[in-house]
Amino acid sequence: MTTTADEFLAERRFGRFQRHLLIWCSLIIVFDGYDLIIYGVVLPLVMEQWQLTSIQAGLLGSSALLGMMVGAITFGTLADRLGRRVIILSCLALFSVVTVINGLATTPTQFAVCRFIAGLGLGGVMPNVVALVTEYSPRRLRTTLVAIMFSGYSIGGMLSAGLGILIVPRLGWEMMFFLAGVPLLCLPFMWRHLPESLDYLVRKGRHEEAERIAQQLTRQEGLDAIPRLAASEEADAKAPVAALMQPQRRVSTLMFWLASFMCLLMIYALGSWLPTLMTMAGYPIGKSLGFLLVMNLGAIAGAIGGGLASDRLSPRLVLIVFFVAGSCALALLGLKSSTLVLYALVAVAGAATIGAQILINAYVAQYYPPAIRSTAVGSALAVGRVGALAGPLVTGMLLSLSLPHAVNFAAFAVPGLIALVAVSLIGRPSTATTASPHTG
């Protein structure tokens, strides 16, 4: 019997092999999240030390996001041709080493250059871990497992915020960057245990390696025989980016890009400026960093809960609910409320922004065939990074106008409404593909 590698993996049960893969990829995303959130944690001190205006600080924050935009599309496309494993580990090494060096920066220019180079690795790792976990997940659990893995981003953000509260006042902001070297200790273990994409191995004729992985998967289910594995039907695509724009998926591709753009704009505007906004509203720095912590806790709950709902219902429906809730929460944050209510609203905002982006990543990975999966996720994230790049800068410009607190937060809700419209157009009969069991 012959079956595609993707179908073979989709029919497997969740077992030891998939559990170990999920742990390793989640750990990578924890490291990624820590490095991403560092800037928001140290921003008030960096602005004070270098006497930066809000616009200059926004530009500085956008340097990492520019690198992530380039890294997502470059390394996403390269992985579909060179393999996901080597690209993932190379990106991990790149952003860890350069983030440590970033702690030695003595000028804004040095800081910006380091953040840009680290951003290449940060952006490149994401589409590939999404694609790898999606490929090895049972079909009925794909969104849930990707959401669980991406919760590592929020854990990394919480770790960054928590350590920031403890370390920055005592040891300075530089120590936060030096701690980013810890992932380098894990690289030898990841090199040994992280598997390559099964579909990639079959496409490249590396049948011995493919059979070895297939045997591990069947053995854990008590099966002896493995089917003959074939590559996915689009394995010979010469131009993966062009494949995303084929007539049957063009509209959906553009809507994925727009939704990712708007969602990441909200995430990075909040991630970079939330502590500062709360400080401007009169909260002490410790409590302001606490809002960042709560936002990431909400993101974990939103991602996992949304993943479970998406695997049972429709990703599109779940995302629509998320964007409605998130837009309302962001608008309400600008009103005078008790601390408890504010924490609740921040948690909802985290669930409906970071959580929603995690679900978009999972949705994209399922929507497209394996041969262009990393390219699809990478391109959506690359376009999204334009929004992420704009987020801190636009927010800095907005704050420079000295508008009322309520207006600043109401502005954050607008991208959520645009994302809501984009998501509602994904998976229409005229543009849907059969790559996902849930097209909405």
Contacts in CASP RR format, 6 or more apart in sequence:
PFRMAT RR
TARGET T0000
AUTHOR 0000-0000-0000
METHOD contacts of the structure
MODEL  1
MTTTADEFLAERRFGRFQRHLLIWCSLIIVFDGYDLIIYGVVLPLVMEQW
QLTSIQAGLLGSSALLGMMVGAITFGTLADRLGRRVIILSCLALFSVVTV
INGLATTPTQFAVCRFIAGLGLGGVMPNVVALVTEYSPRRLRTTLVAIMF
SGYSIGGMLSAGLGILIVPRLGWEMMFFLAGVPLLCLPFMWRHLPESLDY
LVRKGRHEEAERIAQQLTRQEGLDAIPRLAASEEADAKAPVAALMQPQRR
VSTLMFWLASFMCLLMIYALGSWLPTLMTMAGYPIGKSLGFLLVMNLGAI
AGAIGGGLASDRLSPRLVLIVFFVAGSCALALLGLKSSTLVLYALVAVAG
AATIGAQILINAYVAQYYPPAIRSTAVGSALAVGRVGALAGPLVTGMLLS
LSLPHAVNFAAFAVPGLIALVAVSLIGRPSTATTASPHTG
1 227 0 8 1.000
1 228 0 8 1.000
2 227 0 8 1.000
2 228 0 8 1.000
2 229 0 8 1.000
2 230 0 8 1.000
3 227 0 8 1.000
3 228 0 8 1.000
3 229 0 8 1.000
3 230 0 8 1.000
4 199 0 8 1.000
4 229 0 8 1.000
4 230 0 8 1.000
4 231 0 8 1.000
4 232 0 8 1.000
4 233 0 8 1.000
5 135 0 8 1.000
5 198 0 8 1.000
5 199 0 8 1.000
5 201 0 8 1.000
5 202 0 8 1.000
5 210 0 8 1.000
5 229 0 8 1.000
5 230 0 8 1.000
5 231 0 8 1.000
5 232 0 8 1.000
5 370 0 8 1.000
6 135 0 8 1.000
6 199 0 8 1.000
6 232 0 8 1.000
6 369 0 8 1.000
6 370 0 8 1.000
8 198 0 8 1.000
8 214 0 8 1.000
8 226 0 8 1.000
8 227 0 8 1.000
8 229 0 8 1.000
9 135 0 8 1.000
9 136 0 8 1.000
9 137 0 8 1.000
9 198 0 8 1.000
9 217 0 8 1.000
10 137 0 8 1.000
10 138 0 8 1.000
10 139 0 8 1.000
10 142 0 8 1.000
11 138 0 8 1.000
11 139 0 8 1.000
12 18 0 8 1.000
12 138 0 8 1.000
12 217 0 8 1.000
12 221 0 8 1.000
13 138 0 8 1.000
13 220 0 8 1.000
13 221 0 8 1.000
14 137 0 8 1.000
14 138 0 8 1.000
14 141 0 8 1.000
14 145 0 8 1.000
15 220 0 8 1.000
16 220 0 8 1.000
17 136 0 8 1.000
17 195 0 8 1.000
17 216 0 8 1.000
17 217 0 8 1.000
17 220 0 8 1.000
18 136 0 8 1.000
18 137 0 8 1.000
18 138 0 8 1.000
18 145 0 8 1.000
20 193 0 8 1.000
21 132 0 8 1.000
21 133 0 8 1.000
21 136 0 8 1.000
21 194 0 8 1.000
21 195 0 8 1.000
22 133 0 8 1.000
22 145 0 8 1.000
22 148 0 8 1.000
22 149 0 8 1.000
24 190 0 8 1.000
24 193 0 8 1.000
24 194 0 8 1.000
25 129 0 8 1.000
25 132 0 8 1.000
25 133 0 8 1.000
25 149 0 8 1.000
25 194 0 8 1.000
26 148 0 8 1.000
26 149 0 8 1.000
26 151 0 8 1.000
26 152 0 8 1.000
27 152 0 8 1.000
27 186 0 8 1.000
28 88 0 8 1.000
28 92 0 8 1.000
28 125 0 8 1.000
28 129 0 8 1.000
28 183 0 8 1.000
28 190 0 8 1.000
29 126 0 8 1.000
29 129 0 8 1.000
29 149 0 8 1.000
29 150 0 8 1.000
29 151 0 8 1.000
29 152 0 8 1.000
29 153 0 8 1.000
29 156 0 8 1.000
30 152 0 8 1.000
30 153 0 8 1.000
30 155 0 8 1.000
30 156 0 8 1.000
30 159 0 8 1.000
31 92 0 8 1.000
31 95 0 8 1.000
31 96 0 8 1.000
31 156 0 8 1.000
31 180 0 8 1.000
31 182 0 8 1.000
31 183 0 8 1.000
32 95 0 8 1.000
32 122 0 8 1.000
32 123 0 8 1.000
32 125 0 8 1.000
32 126 0 8 1.000
32 153 0 8 1.000
32 156 0 8 1.000
33 152 0 8 1.000
33 153 0 8 1.000
33 154 0 8 1.000
33 155 0 8 1.000
33 156 0 8 1.000
33 157 0 8 1.000
33 160 0 8 1.000
34 156 0 8 1.000
34 157 0 8 1.000
34 159 0 8 1.000
34 160 0 8 1.000
34 179 0 8 1.000
34 180 0 8 1.000
35 95 0 8 1.000
35 96 0 8 1.000
35 99 0 8 1.000
35 118 0 8 1.000
35 122 0 8 1.000
35 180 0 8 1.000
36 64 0 8 1.000
36 122 0 8 1.000
36 153 0 8 1.000
36 157 0 8 1.000
37 156 0 8 1.000
37 157 0 8 1.000
37 160 0 8 1.000
37 161 0 8 1.000
37 271 0 8 1.000
37 292 0 8 1.000
37 296 0 8 1.000
38 99 0 8 1.000
38 160 0 8 1.000
38 176 0 8 1.000
38 177 0 8 1.000
38 180 0 8 1.000
39 60 0 8 1.000
39 61 0 8 1.000
39 64 0 8 1.000
39 115 0 8 1.000
39 272 0 8 1.000
40 271 0 8 1.000
40 272 0 8 1.000
40 273 0 8 1.000
40 274 0 8 1.000
40 275 0 8 1.000
40 276 0 8 1.000
40 292 0 8 1.000
41 160 0 8 1.000
41 161 0 8 1.000
41 164 0 8 1.000
41 168 0 8 1.000
41 173 0 8 1.000
41 176 0 8 1.000
41 275 0 8 1.000
41 289 0 8 1.000
41 292 0 8 1.000
42 164 0 8 1.000
42 168 0 8 1.000
42 173 0 8 1.000
42 176 0 8 1.000
43 57 0 8 1.000
43 61 0 8 1.000
43 272 0 8 1.000
43 273 0 8 1.000
43 275 0 8 1.000
43 276 0 8 1.000
44 275 0 8 1.000
44 276 0 8 1.000
44 279 0 8 1.000
44 285 0 8 1.000
45 168 0 8 1.000
45 172 0 8 1.000
45 173 0 8 1.000
46 52 0 8 1.000
46 57 0 8 1.000
46 60 0 8 1.000
46 111 0 8 1.000
46 173 0 8 1.000
47 54 0 8 1.000
47 57 0 8 1.000
47 276 0 8 1.000
50 107 0 8 1.000
50 108 0 8 1.000
52 60 0 8 1.000
52 108 0 8 1.000
53 400 0 8 1.000
54 396 0 8 1.000
54 397 0 8 1.000
54 399 0 8 1.000
54 400 0 8 1.000
55 393 0 8 1.000
55 396 0 8 1.000
55 397 0 8 1.000
55 400 0 8 1.000
56 108 0 8 1.000
57 392 0 8 1.000
57 396 0 8 1.000
58 272 0 8 1.000
58 392 0 8 1.000
58 393 0 8 1.000
58 395 0 8 1.000
58 396 0 8 1.000
59 112 0 8 1.000
59 393 0 8 1.000
60 108 0 8 1.000
60 111 0 8 1.000
60 112 0 8 1.000
60 115 0 8 1.000
61 112 0 8 1.000
61 115 0 8 1.000
61 272 0 8 1.000
61 392 0 8 1.000
62 389 0 8 1.000
62 390 0 8 1.000
62 391 0 8 1.000
62 392 0 8 1.000
62 393 0 8 1.000
63 111 0 8 1.000
63 112 0 8 1.000
63 113 0 8 1.000
63 115 0 8 1.000
63 116 0 8 1.000
64 115 0 8 1.000
64 116 0 8 1.000
64 118 0 8 1.000
64 119 0 8 1.000
64 122 0 8 1.000
65 119 0 8 1.000
65 268 0 8 1.000
65 385 0 8 1.000
65 387 0 8 1.000
65 388 0 8 1.000
65 389 0 8 1.000
65 392 0 8 1.000
66 116 0 8 1.000
66 119 0 8 1.000
66 385 0 8 1.000
66 389 0 8 1.000
67 116 0 8 1.000
67 117 0 8 1.000
67 119 0 8 1.000
67 120 0 8 1.000
67 122 0 8 1.000
67 123 0 8 1.000
67 385 0 8 1.000
68 119 0 8 1.000
68 120 0 8 1.000
68 121 0 8 1.000
68 122 0 8 1.000
68 123 0 8 1.000
68 124 0 8 1.000
68 381 0 8 1.000
68 385 0 8 1.000
68 388 0 8 1.000
69 123 0 8 1.000
69 382 0 8 1.000
69 384 0 8 1.000
69 385 0 8 1.000
69 386 0 8 1.000
69 388 0 8 1.000
69 389 0 8 1.000
70 120 0 8 1.000
70 382 0 8 1.000
71 119 0 8 1.000
71 120 0 8 1.000
71 121 0 8 1.000
71 123 0 8 1.000
71 124 0 8 1.000
71 382 0 8 1.000
72 123 0 8 1.000
72 124 0 8 1.000
72 126 0 8 1.000
72 127 0 8 1.000
72 378 0 8 1.000
72 379 0 8 1.000
72 381 0 8 1.000
72 382 0 8 1.000
72 385 0 8 1.000
73 378 0 8 1.000
73 379 0 8 1.000
73 381 0 8 1.000
73 382 0 8 1.000
74 120 0 8 1.000
74 124 0 8 1.000
75 87 0 8 1.000
75 91 0 8 1.000
75 120 0 8 1.000
75 121 0 8 1.000
75 123 0 8 1.000
75 124 0 8 1.000
75 125 0 8 1.000
75 127 0 8 1.000
75 128 0 8 1.000
75 378 0 8 1.000
76 87 0 8 1.000
76 124 0 8 1.000
76 127 0 8 1.000
76 128 0 8 1.000
76 374 0 8 1.000
76 375 0 8 1.000
76 377 0 8 1.000
76 378 0 8 1.000
77 240 0 8 1.000
77 241 0 8 1.000
77 374 0 8 1.000
77 375 0 8 1.000
77 378 0 8 1.000
77 379 0 8 1.000
78 87 0 8 1.000
79 87 0 8 1.000
79 88 0 8 1.000
79 127 0 8 1.000
79 128 0 8 1.000
79 131 0 8 1.000
79 374 0 8 1.000
80 200 0 8 1.000
80 240 0 8 1.000
80 371 0 8 1.000
80 372 0 8 1.000
80 373 0 8 1.000
80 374 0 8 1.000
80 375 0 8 1.000
83 196 0 8 1.000
83 197 0 8 1.000
83 200 0 8 1.000
84 128 0 8 1.000
84 131 0 8 1.000
84 132 0 8 1.000
84 196 0 8 1.000
84 197 0 8 1.000
84 200 0 8 1.000
84 374 0 8 1.000
85 132 0 8 1.000
85 194 0 8 1.000
85 195 0 8 1.000
85 196 0 8 1.000
85 197 0 8 1.000
87 124 0 8 1.000
87 125 0 8 1.000
87 128 0 8 1.000
88 125 0 8 1.000
88 128 0 8 1.000
88 129 0 8 1.000
88 132 0 8 1.000
88 194 0 8 1.000
89 187 0 8 1.000
89 190 0 8 1.000
89 191 0 8 1.000
89 194 0 8 1.000
91 120 0 8 1.000
91 121 0 8 1.000
91 122 0 8 1.000
91 123 0 8 1.000
91 124 0 8 1.000
91 125 0 8 1.000
91 128 0 8 1.000
92 121 0 8 1.000
92 125 0 8 1.000
92 183 0 8 1.000
92 187 0 8 1.000
92 190 0 8 1.000
93 184 0 8 1.000
93 187 0 8 1.000
94 117 0 8 1.000
94 118 0 8 1.000
94 120 0 8 1.000
94 121 0 8 1.000
95 118 0 8 1.000
95 119 0 8 1.000
95 120 0 8 1.000
95 121 0 8 1.000
95 122 0 8 1.000
95 125 0 8 1.000
95 180 0 8 1.000
96 180 0 8 1.000
96 181 0 8 1.000
96 182 0 8 1.000
96 183 0 8 1.000
96 184 0 8 1.000
97 181 0 8 1.000
97 184 0 8 1.000
98 114 0 8 1.000
98 117 0 8 1.000
98 118 0 8 1.000
99 114 0 8 1.000
99 118 0 8 1.000
99 177 0 8 1.000
99 180 0 8 1.000
99 181 0 8 1.000
100 177 0 8 1.000
100 178 0 8 1.000
100 180 0 8 1.000
100 181 0 8 1.000
101 114 0 8 1.000
102 111 0 8 1.000
102 114 0 8 1.000
102 115 0 8 1.000
102 118 0 8 1.000
102 177 0 8 1.000
102 180 0 8 1.000
103 114 0 8 1.000
103 174 0 8 1.000
103 177 0 8 1.000
103 178 0 8 1.000
104 110 0 8 1.000
104 174 0 8 1.000
105 111 0 8 1.000
105 114 0 8 1.000
123 381 0 8 1.000
123 385 0 8 1.000
124 378 0 8 1.000
126 361 0 8 1.000
126 377 0 8 1.000
126 378 0 8 1.000
126 381 0 8 1.000
127 361 0 8 1.000
127 374 0 8 1.000
127 375 0 8 1.000
127 377 0 8 1.000
127 378 0 8 1.000
127 381 0 8 1.000
128 374 0 8 1.000
129 149 0 8 1.000
130 146 0 8 1.000
130 149 0 8 1.000
130 150 0 8 1.000
130 361 0 8 1.000
130 362 0 8 1.000
130 364 0 8 1.000
130 365 0 8 1.000
130 377 0 8 1.000
131 197 0 8 1.000
131 365 0 8 1.000
131 370 0 8 1.000
131 373 0 8 1.000
131 374 0 8 1.000
131 377 0 8 1.000
132 195 0 8 1.000
132 197 0 8 1.000
133 145 0 8 1.000
133 146 0 8 1.000
133 149 0 8 1.000
134 142 0 8 1.000
134 146 0 8 1.000
134 362 0 8 1.000
134 365 0 8 1.000
134 366 0 8 1.000
134 373 0 8 1.000
135 197 0 8 1.000
135 198 0 8 1.000
135 199 0 8 1.000
135 370 0 8 1.000
135 373 0 8 1.000
136 195 0 8 1.000
136 198 0 8 1.000
137 145 0 8 1.000
137 146 0 8 1.000
139 437 0 8 1.000
140 311 0 8 1.000
141 311 0 8 1.000
142 311 0 8 1.000
142 362 0 8 1.000
142 365 0 8 1.000
142 366 0 8 1.000
143 306 0 8 1.000
143 307 0 8 1.000
143 310 0 8 1.000
143 311 0 8 1.000
143 315 0 8 1.000
143 359 0 8 1.000
143 362 0 8 1.000
143 363 0 8 1.000
143 366 0 8 1.000
143 438 0 8 1.000
144 304 0 8 1.000
144 307 0 8 1.000
144 308 0 8 1.000
144 310 0 8 1.000
144 311 0 8 1.000
146 307 0 8 1.000
146 358 0 8 1.000
146 361 0 8 1.000
146 362 0 8 1.000
146 365 0 8 1.000
147 303 0 8 1.000
147 304 0 8 1.000
147 305 0 8 1.000
147 306 0 8 1.000
147 307 0 8 1.000
147 308 0 8 1.000
147 310 0 8 1.000
147 355 0 8 1.000
147 358 0 8 1.000
147 359 0 8 1.000
147 362 0 8 1.000
148 303 0 8 1.000
148 304 0 8 1.000
150 303 0 8 1.000
150 355 0 8 1.000
150 358 0 8 1.000
150 361 0 8 1.000
150 362 0 8 1.000
151 299 0 8 1.000
151 300 0 8 1.000
151 303 0 8 1.000
151 304 0 8 1.000
151 358 0 8 1.000
152 300 0 8 1.000
153 299 0 8 1.000
153 354 0 8 1.000
153 358 0 8 1.000
154 296 0 8 1.000
154 297 0 8 1.000
154 298 0 8 1.000
154 299 0 8 1.000
154 300 0 8 1.000
154 303 0 8 1.000
154 354 0 8 1.000
155 296 0 8 1.000
155 300 0 8 1.000
156 296 0 8 1.000
157 292 0 8 1.000
157 296 0 8 1.000
158 293 0 8 1.000
158 296 0 8 1.000
158 297 0 8 1.000
160 176 0 8 1.000
161 289 0 8 1.000
161 290 0 8 1.000
161 292 0 8 1.000
161 293 0 8 1.000
161 296 0 8 1.000
162 289 0 8 1.000
162 293 0 8 1.000
163 176 0 8 1.000
163 179 0 8 1.000
164 176 0 8 1.000
164 289 0 8 1.000
165 286 0 8 1.000
165 289 0 8 1.000
165 290 0 8 1.000
167 175 0 8 1.000
167 176 0 8 1.000
167 179 0 8 1.000
168 175 0 8 1.000
168 176 0 8 1.000
195 213 0 8 1.000
196 209 0 8 1.000
196 213 0 8 1.000
197 370 0 8 1.000
198 210 0 8 1.000
198 213 0 8 1.000
198 214 0 8 1.000
198 229 0 8 1.000
199 231 0 8 1.000
199 232 0 8 1.000
199 235 0 8 1.000
199 370 0 8 1.000
199 371 0 8 1.000
200 370 0 8 1.000
201 207 0 8 1.000
201 209 0 8 1.000
201 210 0 8 1.000
201 213 0 8 1.000
202 210 0 8 1.000
202 229 0 8 1.000
202 230 0 8 1.000
202 231 0 8 1.000
202 235 0 8 1.000
203 231 0 8 1.000
203 232 0 8 1.000
203 235 0 8 1.000
203 371 0 8 1.000
207 229 0 8 1.000
210 229 0 8 1.000
211 226 0 8 1.000
211 229 0 8 1.000
214 226 0 8 1.000
214 229 0 8 1.000
215 226 0 8 1.000
218 224 0 8 1.000
218 225 0 8 1.000
218 226 0 8 1.000
231 370 0 8 1.000
231 371 0 8 1.000
232 369 0 8 1.000
232 370 0 8 1.000
232 371 0 8 1.000
233 369 0 8 1.000
234 243 0 8 1.000
234 369 0 8 1.000
234 371 0 8 1.000
234 372 0 8 1.000
235 370 0 8 1.000
235 371 0 8 1.000
236 371 0 8 1.000
237 243 0 8 1.000
237 371 0 8 1.000
237 372 0 8 1.000
240 371 0 8 1.000
240 372 0 8 1.000
240 375 0 8 1.000
241 375 0 8 1.000
241 379 0 8 1.000
243 372 0 8 1.000
243 375 0 8 1.000
244 253 0 8 1.000
244 368 0 8 1.000
244 372 0 8 1.000
244 375 0 8 1.000
244 376 0 8 1.000
244 379 0 8 1.000
245 253 0 8 1.000
248 431 0 8 1.000
248 432 0 8 1.000
248 433 0 8 1.000
249 367 0 8 1.000
249 368 0 8 1.000
249 431 0 8 1.000
249 432 0 8 1.000
249 433 0 8 1.000
250 431 0 8 1.000
251 425 0 8 1.000
251 428 0 8 1.000
251 430 0 8 1.000
251 431 0 8 1.000
252 367 0 8 1.000
252 425 0 8 1.000
252 426 0 8 1.000
252 427 0 8 1.000
252 428 0 8 1.000
252 431 0 8 1.000
252 432 0 8 1.000
252 433 0 8 1.000
253 376 0 8 1.000
253 379 0 8 1.000
255 422 0 8 1.000
255 423 0 8 1.000
255 425 0 8 1.000
255 426 0 8 1.000
256 360 0 8 1.000
256 363 0 8 1.000
256 364 0 8 1.000
256 367 0 8 1.000
256 376 0 8 1.000
256 380 0 8 1.000
256 422 0 8 1.000
256 426 0 8 1.000
257 379 0 8 1.000
257 380 0 8 1.000
257 383 0 8 1.000
257 384 0 8 1.000
258 383 0 8 1.000
258 418 0 8 1.000
258 419 0 8 1.000
258 422 0 8 1.000
259 319 0 8 1.000
259 360 0 8 1.000
259 419 0 8 1.000
259 422 0 8 1.000
259 423 0 8 1.000
259 426 0 8 1.000
260 357 0 8 1.000
260 360 0 8 1.000
260 364 0 8 1.000
260 380 0 8 1.000
260 381 0 8 1.000
260 383 0 8 1.000
260 384 0 8 1.000
261 383 0 8 1.000
261 384 0 8 1.000
261 386 0 8 1.000
261 387 0 8 1.000
262 387 0 8 1.000
262 415 0 8 1.000
262 416 0 8 1.000
262 418 0 8 1.000
262 419 0 8 1.000
262 422 0 8 1.000
263 353 0 8 1.000
263 356 0 8 1.000
263 357 0 8 1.000
263 360 0 8 1.000
263 384 0 8 1.000
263 415 0 8 1.000
263 416 0 8 1.000
263 419 0 8 1.000
264 357 0 8 1.000
264 381 0 8 1.000
264 384 0 8 1.000
264 385 0 8 1.000
264 387 0 8 1.000
264 388 0 8 1.000
265 384 0 8 1.000
265 387 0 8 1.000
265 388 0 8 1.000
265 390 0 8 1.000
265 391 0 8 1.000
265 394 0 8 1.000
265 415 0 8 1.000
266 330 0 8 1.000
266 353 0 8 1.000
266 391 0 8 1.000
266 412 0 8 1.000
266 415 0 8 1.000
266 416 0 8 1.000
267 353 0 8 1.000
267 354 0 8 1.000
267 357 0 8 1.000
267 388 0 8 1.000
268 387 0 8 1.000
268 388 0 8 1.000
268 389 0 8 1.000
268 391 0 8 1.000
268 392 0 8 1.000
269 391 0 8 1.000
269 392 0 8 1.000
269 394 0 8 1.000
269 395 0 8 1.000
269 412 0 8 1.000
270 295 0 8 1.000
270 349 0 8 1.000
270 350 0 8 1.000
270 353 0 8 1.000
270 412 0 8 1.000
271 292 0 8 1.000
271 295 0 8 1.000
272 391 0 8 1.000
272 392 0 8 1.000
272 395 0 8 1.000
273 392 0 8 1.000
273 395 0 8 1.000
273 396 0 8 1.000
273 399 0 8 1.000
274 288 0 8 1.000
274 291 0 8 1.000
274 292 0 8 1.000
274 295 0 8 1.000
274 346 0 8 1.000
275 285 0 8 1.000
275 288 0 8 1.000
275 289 0 8 1.000
275 290 0 8 1.000
275 291 0 8 1.000
275 292 0 8 1.000
276 288 0 8 1.000
276 399 0 8 1.000
277 288 0 8 1.000
277 399 0 8 1.000
277 405 0 8 1.000
277 408 0 8 1.000
277 409 0 8 1.000
278 287 0 8 1.000
278 288 0 8 1.000
278 291 0 8 1.000
279 285 0 8 1.000
279 288 0 8 1.000
280 399 0 8 1.000
280 405 0 8 1.000
281 405 0 8 1.000
283 291 0 8 1.000
287 339 0 8 1.000
291 342 0 8 1.000
291 343 0 8 1.000
291 346 0 8 1.000
294 343 0 8 1.000
294 346 0 8 1.000
294 347 0 8 1.000
295 346 0 8 1.000
295 347 0 8 1.000
295 349 0 8 1.000
295 350 0 8 1.000
295 354 0 8 1.000
296 350 0 8 1.000
296 354 0 8 1.000
297 347 0 8 1.000
298 347 0 8 1.000
298 348 0 8 1.000
298 350 0 8 1.000
298 351 0 8 1.000
298 354 0 8 1.000
299 350 0 8 1.000
299 351 0 8 1.000
299 353 0 8 1.000
299 354 0 8 1.000
299 355 0 8 1.000
299 358 0 8 1.000
301 347 0 8 1.000
301 351 0 8 1.000
302 322 0 8 1.000
302 350 0 8 1.000
302 351 0 8 1.000
302 352 0 8 1.000
302 355 0 8 1.000
303 351 0 8 1.000
303 354 0 8 1.000
303 355 0 8 1.000
303 358 0 8 1.000
303 359 0 8 1.000
306 318 0 8 1.000
306 322 0 8 1.000
306 355 0 8 1.000
306 359 0 8 1.000
307 318 0 8 1.000
307 359 0 8 1.000
307 362 0 8 1.000
309 318 0 8 1.000
310 318 0 8 1.000
310 359 0 8 1.000
310 362 0 8 1.000
310 363 0 8 1.000
310 438 0 8 1.000
311 438 0 8 1.000
313 438 0 8 1.000
314 438 0 8 1.000
314 439 0 8 1.000
314 440 0 8 1.000
315 359 0 8 1.000
315 362 0 8 1.000
315 363 0 8 1.000
315 366 0 8 1.000
315 436 0 8 1.000
315 438 0 8 1.000
315 440 0 8 1.000
316 363 0 8 1.000
316 423 0 8 1.000
316 424 0 8 1.000
316 426 0 8 1.000
316 427 0 8 1.000
316 438 0 8 1.000
316 439 0 8 1.000
316 440 0 8 1.000
317 440 0 8 1.000
318 359 0 8 1.000
319 356 0 8 1.000
319 359 0 8 1.000
319 360 0 8 1.000
319 363 0 8 1.000
319 419 0 8 1.000
319 423 0 8 1.000
320 420 0 8 1.000
320 423 0 8 1.000
320 424 0 8 1.000
322 351 0 8 1.000
322 352 0 8 1.000
322 355 0 8 1.000
322 356 0 8 1.000
322 359 0 8 1.000
323 352 0 8 1.000
323 356 0 8 1.000
323 416 0 8 1.000
323 417 0 8 1.000
323 419 0 8 1.000
323 420 0 8 1.000
323 423 0 8 1.000
324 420 0 8 1.000
325 348 0 8 1.000
325 351 0 8 1.000
325 352 0 8 1.000
326 348 0 8 1.000
326 349 0 8 1.000
326 350 0 8 1.000
326 351 0 8 1.000
326 352 0 8 1.000
326 353 0 8 1.000
326 413 0 8 1.000
326 416 0 8 1.000
327 352 0 8 1.000
327 413 0 8 1.000
327 414 0 8 1.000
327 416 0 8 1.000
327 417 0 8 1.000
327 420 0 8 1.000
328 413 0 8 1.000
329 345 0 8 1.000
329 346 0 8 1.000
329 348 0 8 1.000
329 349 0 8 1.000
329 352 0 8 1.000
330 345 0 8 1.000
330 349 0 8 1.000
330 409 0 8 1.000
330 410 0 8 1.000
330 412 0 8 1.000
330 413 0 8 1.000
330 416 0 8 1.000
331 409 0 8 1.000
331 410 0 8 1.000
331 412 0 8 1.000
331 413 0 8 1.000
332 345 0 8 1.000
332 409 0 8 1.000
333 342 0 8 1.000
333 345 0 8 1.000
333 346 0 8 1.000
333 349 0 8 1.000
333 409 0 8 1.000
333 412 0 8 1.000
334 405 0 8 1.000
334 406 0 8 1.000
334 408 0 8 1.000
334 409 0 8 1.000
334 410 0 8 1.000
335 406 0 8 1.000
337 345 0 8 1.000
356 419 0 8 1.000
360 380 0 8 1.000
360 423 0 8 1.000
361 377 0 8 1.000
361 380 0 8 1.000
361 381 0 8 1.000
363 426 0 8 1.000
363 436 0 8 1.000
364 376 0 8 1.000
364 377 0 8 1.000
364 380 0 8 1.000
365 373 0 8 1.000
365 376 0 8 1.000
365 377 0 8 1.000
366 435 0 8 1.000
366 436 0 8 1.000
366 437 0 8 1.000
366 438 0 8 1.000
367 376 0 8 1.000
367 433 0 8 1.000
367 435 0 8 1.000
367 436 0 8 1.000
367 439 0 8 1.000
368 375 0 8 1.000
368 376 0 8 1.000
368 433 0 8 1.000
368 435 0 8 1.000
369 435 0 8 1.000
395 408 0 8 1.000
398 408 0 8 1.000
398 411 0 8 1.000
399 408 0 8 1.000
426 439 0 8 1.000
426 440 0 8 1.000
427 439 0 8 1.000
427 440 0 8 1.000
432 439 0 8 1.000
433 439 0 8 1.000
END
